[in-house]
């Protein structure tokens, strides 16, 4: 079945067609292969196979060559439609058990006919057939420029109880130039891979004995993590948020009351028994914040409440989905909840969005895509909450984005979670990839479940609006994205050591110590690379650590109380008076 992507329809058809060409090539190499699914995806395609042996990277060029031959033959993609029972018979005769399973499922759903696509050569002979709803390009010659990129494992239908298939990925574009440009981008992405840089720069590590998906932060990474948290937390306090702290575990009664044990149990760890009471490690901070709000009665004059917490949560992720820092099992959220009156909604959403952009700008992100997810008005039963609250919330989100200059936001009807509409903020990194980081989310579930109220101006109890707000999102994921955005070359204010001092010889170490002392007095960390090795090797070592500034100190610098500064980003070298350099660095770091 084809999977919808954001690609233009013609390009998506090319990519889906390329997956069929790949399947034909695989069957030529392995006639006994069993076919899974092969959709178009973002930037390309994949196809899943059950094969007689494990593929190796060297197989990809061989398959590509077969694909190119199929493309050159300019075979026709012929659509046919068969009664479901005839389709099942054809698939059984072809010994395609996964396709038979899919066809039987369609029959159970009441589908009477199934579509197929055949690859027909110039002599009218069928070379390949696949159960598929399409669409495809007219002929294989119109598939475009493609390349097979890698092989991965994938459970049939995404269920780890099912067989593991081999998934072959490829990319596909209309022209060779577009393909070449994308492949260069992929190479750049490999160079920036945060997992590789995290090890090289000694930021974090993982250990099987500790547990998959649980990062261990090394000194340099812990410093980076704390700098980010400190900046974000202090910024939130300056913008009217109050700090709260919640425990790492909670009684199962709490998670039952909140609904997590009903709807989120598969992602939760536990249970653990304490004095015959069941407890769970928290997957979210929200119920704790609700309980804090409920600890006393609130007047309309006290609202809004803006509570923020750097809360560490734990969620089960399948081992196959874990990916460095960007998909982990334990992570810290810069979580906040805004509890407010209806008349405060627009102002609070606008402030939250403004704060989001300020924070992301500070970390070097300047291009944004806004996504608004709302409920499906034709299928309201999937969503909880009164109509007037949904309508008010959705209208506020749209108005705030329009008035903030984001009139071309993506509008996703039916994309809201069951308990409220939301804004997701995607950022573009330095090589143009989009990452979803920040979320501003309404919640109509918890206020109702827990009976949250405030005393209004009329002396009566009213239900407040509750807004979840995570600007960095998962701190671990944010740092993974940040590492790749900067390719590990962090700005001075985020660097463990912004300055490397390199005395040319032993005679210059005393002055280097004095400069280091002056820097540290200003809150700027610096380290000395003692002249136990050649200057060239020490410069190279500082380069590998991506140190923002390298200061070479020789006779001339000692005599003139200056520093020969090499800027890592610009690669330029300039001489500054030491006091002048420290002053400018203090200003830069802020």
C-alpha positions as CSV (number, residue, x, y, z in Angstrom):
1,X,0.0,0.0,0.0
2,X,1.3,3.4,-0.8
3,X,2.1,5.7,2.1
4,X,1.3,9.4,1.8
5,X,4.2,11.8,2.0
6,X,4.7,15.6,1.6
7,X,6.2,15.1,-1.9
8,X,4.4,16.3,-5.0
9,X,2.1,13.7,-6.5
10,X,4.2,13.0,-9.6
11,X,7.4,12.6,-7.5
12,X,5.6,10.4,-5.0
13,X,4.5,8.2,-8.0
14,X,8.1,8.0,-9.1
15,X,9.2,6.9,-5.7
16,X,6.5,4.3,-5.3
17,X,7.3,3.0,-8.8
18,X,11.0,2.7,-7.8
19,X,10.0,0.4,-5.0
20,X,8.3,-1.9,-7.5
21,X,11.4,-1.8,-9.7
22,X,13.5,-2.7,-6.6
23,X,11.1,-5.6,-5.8
24,X,11.5,-6.9,-9.4
25,X,15.3,-6.7,-9.1
26,X,15.3,-8.6,-5.8
27,X,13.1,-11.4,-7.3
28,X,15.6,-11.7,-10.2
29,X,18.4,-12.1,-7.6
30,X,16.4,-14.2,-5.2
31,X,13.5,-15.9,-7.0
32,X,12.3,-17.4,-3.7
33,X,12.0,-14.0,-2.0
34,X,8.8,-13.2,-0.1
35,X,7.5,-9.6,-0.5
36,X,6.4,-7.4,2.3
37,X,5.4,-3.8,1.7
38,X,7.1,-1.1,-0.4
39,X,5.8,2.4,0.0
40,X,7.0,5.8,-1.1
41,X,8.5,7.7,1.9
42,X,10.0,11.1,2.4
43,X,12.8,11.6,-0.1
44,X,12.5,8.0,-1.5
45,X,11.2,4.5,-0.9
46,X,11.7,1.2,0.8
47,X,10.7,-2.4,0.4
48,X,10.6,-5.2,2.9
49,X,11.7,-8.7,2.0
50,X,12.0,-12.2,3.5
51,X,15.2,-13.5,1.9
52,X,17.1,-16.8,1.9
53,X,20.2,-15.0,3.2
54,X,21.2,-11.8,5.0
55,X,22.0,-9.0,2.6
56,X,25.4,-7.2,2.8
57,X,26.2,-3.6,1.6
58,X,27.9,-5.1,-1.5
59,X,24.5,-6.4,-2.6
60,X,23.2,-2.9,-3.1
61,X,25.2,-1.9,-6.2
62,X,24.3,-5.3,-7.8
63,X,20.6,-4.6,-7.2
64,X,21.0,-1.0,-8.5
65,X,22.5,-2.4,-11.7
66,X,19.5,-4.7,-12.1
67,X,17.1,-1.8,-11.4
68,X,18.8,0.4,-14.1
69,X,18.4,-2.5,-16.6
70,X,14.7,-2.7,-15.8
71,X,14.4,1.1,-16.2
72,X,16.1,1.0,-19.6
73,X,13.7,-1.6,-20.8
74,X,10.9,1.0,-20.2
75,X,8.4,-1.5,-19.0
76,X,4.7,-0.5,-18.7
77,X,3.1,-0.3,-15.3
78,X,-0.2,-2.0,-16.1
79,X,-3.1,-1.8,-13.6
80,X,-5.6,-4.7,-13.2
81,X,-8.4,-5.4,-10.8
82,X,-9.4,-8.9,-9.6
83,X,-12.1,-10.3,-7.4
84,X,-10.6,-10.8,-3.9
85,X,-10.7,-14.6,-4.1
86,X,-9.0,-14.7,-7.4
87,X,-6.4,-12.3,-6.1
88,X,-5.8,-14.6,-3.1
89,X,-5.3,-17.6,-5.4
90,X,-2.8,-15.8,-7.5
91,X,-0.8,-14.8,-4.4
92,X,-0.9,-18.3,-3.0
93,X,0.3,-19.8,-6.3
94,X,3.2,-17.3,-6.2
95,X,4.0,-18.4,-2.7
96,X,3.7,-14.8,-1.4
97,X,2.5,-15.5,2.1
98,X,2.7,-11.9,3.4
99,X,0.7,-10.7,0.5
100,X,-1.8,-13.5,1.1
101,X,-2.2,-12.4,4.7
102,X,-2.8,-8.8,3.6
103,X,-5.4,-9.9,1.0
104,X,-7.2,-12.1,3.6
105,X,-7.4,-9.1,5.9
106,X,-8.9,-7.0,3.1
107,X,-11.5,-9.7,2.5
108,X,-12.4,-9.6,6.2
109,X,-13.0,-5.9,5.9
110,X,-15.5,-6.5,3.1
111,X,-13.3,-5.5,0.2
112,X,-14.5,-7.3,-2.9
113,X,-11.8,-6.4,-5.4
114,X,-8.0,-6.0,-5.2
115,X,-5.8,-4.0,-7.6
116,X,-2.5,-5.2,-9.0
117,X,0.2,-3.6,-11.0
118,X,2.2,-5.6,-13.5
119,X,5.5,-4.7,-15.1
120,X,5.1,-5.6,-18.8
121,X,8.1,-5.7,-21.2
122,X,8.2,-4.6,-24.8
123,X,7.1,-8.0,-26.0
124,X,4.0,-7.9,-23.8
125,X,5.4,-10.4,-21.3
126,X,4.8,-9.9,-17.6
127,X,8.0,-9.5,-15.6
128,X,6.6,-8.6,-12.2
129,X,3.3,-8.3,-10.4
130,X,2.4,-6.9,-7.1
131,X,-0.8,-6.3,-5.1
132,X,-0.9,-2.5,-4.9
133,X,-3.4,0.3,-5.0
134,X,-0.9,2.6,-6.8
135,X,-0.6,5.1,-8.4
136,X,2.5,4.6,-10.5
137,X,4.2,6.4,-13.4
138,X,3.3,5.1,-16.9
139,X,6.6,3.3,-17.6
140,X,9.7,2.3,-15.7
141,X,11.7,4.7,-17.8
142,X,10.0,7.6,-15.9
143,X,11.1,6.5,-12.5
144,X,13.7,9.2,-12.2
145,X,17.2,9.2,-10.6
146,X,17.6,6.8,-7.7
147,X,20.1,5.2,-5.4
148,X,19.9,2.4,-2.8
149,X,21.2,3.7,0.5
150,X,21.1,1.1,3.2
151,X,19.6,-2.1,4.7
152,X,17.8,-2.4,8.0
153,X,15.7,-4.9,9.9
154,X,11.9,-4.4,10.2
155,X,9.4,-6.6,11.9
156,X,6.5,-7.6,9.7
157,X,3.7,-5.1,10.3
158,X,5.8,-3.5,13.0
159,X,5.1,-6.2,15.5
160,X,8.1,-7.7,17.3
161,X,6.2,-11.0,17.6
162,X,6.3,-11.3,13.8
163,X,9.3,-12.3,11.6
164,X,12.1,-9.9,11.0
165,X,12.3,-8.8,7.4
166,X,15.1,-7.1,5.6
167,X,14.2,-3.5,4.5
168,X,16.1,-1.9,1.6
169,X,16.0,1.9,1.5
170,X,16.5,4.0,-1.5
171,X,16.2,7.7,-2.5
172,X,14.6,9.0,-5.6
173,X,14.4,12.4,-7.3
174,X,13.2,13.7,-10.7
175,X,16.8,14.6,-11.9
176,X,20.3,13.4,-11.3
177,X,21.3,16.8,-10.1
178,X,18.7,16.7,-7.4
179,X,19.8,13.2,-6.4
180,X,23.4,14.3,-6.3
181,X,22.6,17.3,-4.1
182,X,20.6,15.1,-1.7
183,X,23.4,12.5,-1.5
184,X,25.8,15.3,-0.6
185,X,23.4,16.4,2.1
186,X,23.3,12.8,3.4
187,X,27.1,12.7,3.6
188,X,27.1,16.0,5.5
189,X,24.4,14.5,7.8
190,X,26.7,11.6,8.5
191,X,29.6,13.9,9.3
192,X,27.3,15.7,11.8
193,X,25.8,12.5,13.3
194,X,25.4,13.3,17.0
195,X,26.1,9.7,18.0
196,X,29.6,9.8,16.4
197,X,30.3,13.4,17.6
198,X,29.1,12.5,21.1
199,X,31.8,9.9,21.4
200,X,34.5,11.9,19.7
201,X,33.9,15.0,21.8
202,X,33.4,12.9,25.0
203,X,29.9,14.3,25.6
204,X,27.9,11.1,26.5
205,X,28.0,7.4,26.3
206,X,25.7,4.4,26.5
207,X,26.4,1.1,28.3
208,X,24.5,-2.2,27.9
209,X,24.9,-3.0,31.5
210,X,23.3,0.3,32.5
211,X,20.5,-0.3,30.0
212,X,19.6,0.6,26.4
213,X,18.3,4.1,25.8
214,X,19.7,5.5,29.1
215,X,22.5,8.0,28.3
216,X,25.4,8.6,30.6
217,X,26.5,12.2,30.6
218,X,30.3,12.7,30.6
219,X,31.8,16.0,32.0
220,X,31.7,17.9,28.8
221,X,28.2,16.7,28.0
222,X,26.9,17.3,31.5
223,X,28.3,20.9,31.3
224,X,26.5,21.5,28.0
225,X,23.3,20.0,29.4
226,X,23.4,22.1,32.5
227,X,24.2,25.3,30.6
228,X,21.1,24.7,28.4
229,X,18.9,23.9,31.4
230,X,20.2,26.9,33.3
231,X,19.6,29.3,30.5
232,X,16.1,27.9,29.7
233,X,15.1,27.8,33.4
234,X,16.2,31.3,34.2
235,X,14.5,32.6,31.1
236,X,11.2,31.0,32.1
237,X,11.5,32.6,35.6
238,X,12.1,36.0,34.0
239,X,8.9,35.4,32.0
240,X,6.6,34.9,34.9
241,X,6.9,31.1,35.5
242,X,7.2,29.6,39.0
243,X,9.3,26.5,39.6
244,X,7.9,23.3,40.9
245,X,9.4,19.8,41.5
246,X,7.7,16.4,41.4
247,X,8.9,12.9,42.3
248,X,10.1,10.3,39.9
249,X,7.5,7.8,40.9
250,X,3.8,7.9,41.8
251,X,1.1,5.7,43.2
252,X,-0.7,3.6,40.6
253,X,-3.9,5.2,41.8
254,X,-2.7,8.5,40.4
255,X,-2.0,7.0,37.0
256,X,-5.3,5.2,37.0
257,X,-7.1,8.5,37.8
258,X,-5.3,10.4,35.1
259,X,-6.1,7.7,32.5
260,X,-2.5,6.7,31.8
261,X,-3.0,3.1,33.0
262,X,-5.8,2.8,30.5
263,X,-4.3,4.6,27.5
264,X,-0.6,4.7,28.1
265,X,0.2,1.5,30.0
266,X,2.4,0.0,27.2
267,X,4.8,2.9,27.4
268,X,5.1,2.8,31.2
269,X,7.5,0.9,33.4
270,X,6.7,-1.0,36.5
271,X,4.9,-1.9,38.5
272,X,6.9,-1.8,41.8
273,X,5.3,-2.7,45.1
274,X,6.0,-0.5,48.2
275,X,4.2,-1.6,51.4
276,X,1.6,-3.4,49.4
277,X,0.9,-0.3,47.2
278,X,1.6,-0.3,43.5
279,X,3.8,2.5,42.2
280,X,4.9,3.4,38.7
281,X,7.9,5.4,37.3
282,X,6.4,8.6,35.8
283,X,6.1,8.9,32.0
284,X,4.9,12.5,32.4
285,X,4.9,15.3,34.9
286,X,1.3,16.5,34.3
287,X,-0.7,14.7,37.0
288,X,1.7,15.9,39.7
289,X,1.2,19.5,38.6
290,X,-2.5,19.0,38.6
291,X,-2.3,17.7,42.2
292,X,-0.3,20.7,43.2
293,X,-3.0,23.0,41.8
294,X,-5.6,21.0,43.6
295,X,-3.8,21.4,46.9
296,X,-5.8,24.6,47.6
297,X,-8.7,26.6,46.2
298,X,-7.8,29.3,43.6
299,X,-9.5,32.6,42.8
300,X,-9.7,34.1,39.3
301,X,-7.3,36.8,40.6
302,X,-4.5,34.2,41.0
303,X,-4.7,33.0,37.4
304,X,-2.8,32.4,35.3
305,X,-0.6,29.9,37.1
306,X,2.5,29.1,35.1
307,X,4.5,26.2,36.6
308,X,7.7,25.0,35.1
309,X,9.8,21.9,35.9
310,X,12.9,20.3,34.4
311,X,11.3,16.9,35.1
312,X,13.0,13.6,34.1
313,X,10.5,11.0,32.8
314,X,10.8,7.4,31.6
315,X,9.0,5.8,28.7
316,X,9.3,2.4,27.1
317,X,10.6,2.5,23.5
318,X,11.3,-0.6,21.5
319,X,15.0,-1.3,21.2
320,X,14.7,-1.1,17.4
321,X,13.5,2.5,17.6
322,X,16.2,3.8,20.0
323,X,18.6,6.3,18.2
324,X,21.3,8.0,20.2
325,X,19.9,10.9,22.2
326,X,17.0,11.6,19.8
327,X,15.1,8.5,20.9
328,X,15.8,7.4,24.5
329,X,14.0,5.7,27.4
330,X,14.8,8.3,30.0
331,X,14.7,12.0,29.3
332,X,14.2,15.4,30.9
333,X,11.5,17.7,29.7
334,X,11.5,21.5,30.1
335,X,7.9,21.0,31.1
336,X,5.4,23.7,32.0
337,X,1.7,24.0,32.5
338,X,-0.3,27.2,32.2
339,X,-3.6,27.2,34.0
340,X,-5.8,30.2,33.0
341,X,-9.2,31.7,32.5
342,X,-10.8,31.8,29.1
343,X,-10.2,35.6,28.7
344,X,-6.5,35.0,29.3
345,X,-6.1,32.3,26.6
346,X,-5.0,34.3,23.7
347,X,-2.4,36.3,25.6
348,X,-1.0,33.2,27.2
349,X,-0.7,31.3,23.9
350,X,0.9,34.4,22.3
351,X,3.4,34.8,25.1
352,X,4.3,31.0,25.0
353,X,4.9,31.3,21.3
354,X,7.0,34.4,21.6
355,X,9.1,32.7,24.4
356,X,9.5,29.6,22.2
357,X,10.9,31.7,19.3
358,X,13.2,33.6,21.7
359,X,14.6,30.4,23.2
360,X,15.1,28.7,19.8
361,X,16.7,31.9,18.3
362,X,19.2,31.9,21.2
363,X,20.4,28.4,20.1
364,X,20.8,29.4,16.5
365,X,17.5,28.3,15.0
366,X,15.9,31.0,12.8
367,X,13.7,29.1,10.3
368,X,10.4,27.7,11.6
369,X,7.4,25.7,10.3
370,X,4.2,25.9,12.4
371,X,1.8,23.0,12.5
372,X,-1.7,23.3,14.0
373,X,-3.4,20.1,14.8
374,X,-7.2,20.2,15.4
375,X,-10.0,17.7,15.8
376,X,-11.9,16.2,12.9
377,X,-15.4,17.9,13.0
378,X,-16.8,14.8,11.2
379,X,-15.6,12.4,13.8
380,X,-16.0,14.2,17.2
381,X,-16.4,11.0,19.1
382,X,-12.7,10.4,19.0
383,X,-12.1,13.6,21.0
384,X,-13.1,14.5,24.5
385,X,-14.2,18.0,25.7
386,X,-17.1,20.3,25.0
387,X,-17.5,21.8,21.6
388,X,-17.2,25.4,22.8
389,X,-13.9,24.7,24.5
390,X,-12.5,23.0,21.3
391,X,-13.7,25.9,19.1
392,X,-12.3,28.5,21.4
393,X,-8.9,26.8,21.7
394,X,-8.6,26.2,17.9
395,X,-9.6,29.7,17.1
396,X,-7.0,31.1,19.5
397,X,-4.2,29.0,18.0
398,X,-5.0,30.2,14.5
399,X,-5.4,33.9,15.6
400,X,-2.1,33.9,17.5
401,X,-0.2,32.3,14.5
402,X,-1.8,34.8,12.0
403,X,-1.0,37.8,14.2
404,X,2.6,36.5,14.8
405,X,3.3,36.4,11.1
406,X,2.9,32.7,10.5
407,X,0.0,32.8,8.1
408,X,1.3,29.8,6.0
409,X,1.1,27.3,8.9
410,X,0.3,23.7,8.2
411,X,-3.3,22.9,9.2
412,X,-3.8,19.3,10.2
413,X,-7.5,18.4,10.5
414,X,-7.9,15.3,12.7
415,X,-4.3,15.5,13.8
416,X,-5.0,16.6,17.3
417,X,-4.5,14.2,20.2
418,X,-7.8,13.1,21.8
419,X,-7.6,15.6,24.7
420,X,-6.9,18.9,22.8
421,X,-5.6,20.9,19.8
422,X,-1.9,22.0,19.6
423,X,0.8,23.9,17.9
424,X,4.0,22.0,17.0
425,X,7.0,24.0,16.0
426,X,9.5,22.5,13.6
427,X,12.9,24.1,13.2
428,X,15.3,23.9,10.2
429,X,18.8,23.1,11.1
430,X,22.0,24.4,9.4
431,X,21.7,21.9,6.5
432,X,17.9,22.3,6.0
433,X,16.5,19.3,7.9
434,X,13.3,19.9,9.8
435,X,13.0,18.8,13.5
436,X,9.9,19.0,15.6
437,X,11.0,20.4,18.9
438,X,8.4,22.6,20.7
439,X,4.8,22.0,21.5
440,X,2.0,24.2,22.9
441,X,-0.9,21.8,23.7
442,X,-4.3,22.2,25.2
443,X,-5.6,19.6,27.6
444,X,-9.4,19.1,28.2
445,X,-8.8,15.8,29.8
446,X,-7.0,16.4,33.1
447,X,-9.0,19.4,34.3
448,X,-12.2,17.4,34.0
449,X,-10.8,14.2,35.4
450,X,-9.4,15.8,38.4
451,X,-12.1,18.4,38.9
452,X,-9.8,21.4,38.6
453,X,-11.7,24.6,39.4
454,X,-11.3,28.3,40.3
455,X,-13.7,30.7,41.9
456,X,-14.8,33.2,39.3
457,X,-15.7,36.9,39.7
458,X,-19.3,35.7,40.0
459,X,-18.4,33.6,43.1
460,X,-19.0,30.3,41.3
461,X,-16.7,27.5,40.4
462,X,-15.4,27.3,36.9
463,X,-13.1,24.9,35.0
464,X,-9.9,26.5,33.9
465,X,-8.1,26.0,30.6
466,X,-4.9,24.0,30.9
467,X,-2.0,24.3,28.4
468,X,1.0,22.0,28.3
469,X,4.1,23.7,27.0
470,X,7.5,22.2,26.3
471,X,9.8,24.6,24.4
472,X,13.0,22.5,24.2
473,X,10.9,19.3,24.4
474,X,13.0,16.4,25.5
475,X,16.3,17.9,26.6
476,X,18.2,14.8,25.3
477,X,16.6,15.1,21.9
478,X,17.2,18.8,21.8
479,X,20.9,18.3,22.5
480,X,21.1,15.6,19.8
481,X,19.7,18.0,17.3
482,X,21.9,20.9,18.6
483,X,25.0,18.8,18.2
484,X,24.1,18.1,14.5
485,X,23.1,21.7,13.9
486,X,26.5,23.0,15.1
487,X,28.4,19.8,13.9
488,X,29.7,19.7,17.4
489,X,31.3,23.2,17.1
490,X,29.3,24.9,19.9
491,X,29.3,28.7,20.4
492,X,31.5,29.9,23.2
493,X,28.7,30.2,25.7
494,X,27.9,26.5,25.4
495,X,31.5,25.3,25.3
496,X,33.1,23.4,28.1
497,X,36.3,25.3,27.5
498,X,35.7,28.3,25.2
499,X,39.4,29.1,25.2
500,X,42.5,26.9,24.7
501,X,45.8,28.6,25.8
502,X,48.8,27.4,23.9
503,X,52.2,28.6,25.3
504,X,54.9,28.1,22.7
505,X,57.5,27.1,25.2
506,X,58.0,26.6,29.0
507,X,59.0,30.2,29.3
508,X,55.5,31.3,28.3
509,X,53.6,29.2,30.7
510,X,53.6,31.7,33.5
511,X,51.8,34.3,31.4
512,X,49.4,31.6,30.2
513,X,48.5,30.9,33.8
514,X,47.9,34.6,34.4
515,X,45.6,34.8,31.4
516,X,43.8,31.7,32.6
517,X,43.3,33.2,36.0
518,X,41.9,36.4,34.5
519,X,39.5,34.5,32.3
520,X,38.2,32.3,35.2
521,X,37.6,35.4,37.3
522,X,35.2,36.5,34.6
523,X,33.4,33.2,34.6
524,X,35.1,32.0,31.4
525,X,36.6,28.5,31.5
526,X,40.0,28.0,29.8
527,X,42.5,25.2,29.7
528,X,46.3,25.3,29.1
529,X,47.8,23.0,26.6
530,X,51.3,22.6,28.1
531,X,54.3,22.6,25.8
532,X,55.0,18.9,26.2
533,X,54.4,18.4,22.5
534,X,54.9,20.4,19.4
535,X,52.7,23.5,18.9
536,X,51.3,22.1,15.7
537,X,50.1,18.9,17.5
538,X,48.5,20.9,20.3
539,X,46.7,23.2,17.9
540,X,45.4,20.1,16.1
541,X,44.2,18.7,19.5
542,X,42.3,21.9,20.2
543,X,40.9,21.8,16.7
544,X,39.6,18.2,17.2
545,X,37.8,19.4,20.4
546,X,36.3,22.2,18.3
547,X,37.5,24.8,20.8
548,X,36.0,28.2,19.8
549,X,39.1,30.2,20.5
550,X,42.8,29.1,20.5
551,X,45.2,31.6,22.0
552,X,48.9,31.2,21.1
553,X,51.4,32.8,23.5
554,X,55.0,33.4,22.6
555,X,57.6,36.1,23.4
556,X,55.8,38.8,21.4
557,X,52.5,38.1,23.2
558,X,54.1,38.0,26.7
559,X,55.9,41.3,26.0
560,X,52.9,43.1,24.6
561,X,50.3,41.5,27.0
562,X,48.4,40.2,24.0
563,X,47.1,37.0,22.5
564,X,47.3,35.5,19.0
565,X,43.7,34.3,18.7
566,X,42.6,31.7,16.2
567,X,38.8,31.6,15.7
568,X,37.6,28.0,15.1
569,X,34.5,29.1,13.1
570,X,36.2,31.6,10.7
571,X,39.7,30.0,10.8
572,X,41.0,33.6,11.0
573,X,43.9,34.5,13.3
574,X,44.1,38.0,14.8
575,X,46.1,39.5,17.6
576,X,44.3,41.2,20.5
577,X,45.3,42.9,23.7
578,X,44.5,40.3,26.4
579,X,42.2,42.7,28.3
580,X,40.4,43.6,25.1
581,X,39.9,39.9,24.2
582,X,38.5,39.0,27.6
583,X,36.1,42.0,27.5
584,X,34.8,41.0,24.1
585,X,34.4,37.3,25.1
586,X,32.5,38.3,28.3
587,X,30.1,40.3,26.1
588,X,29.8,37.4,23.6
589,X,29.1,34.8,26.3
590,X,26.7,37.1,28.1
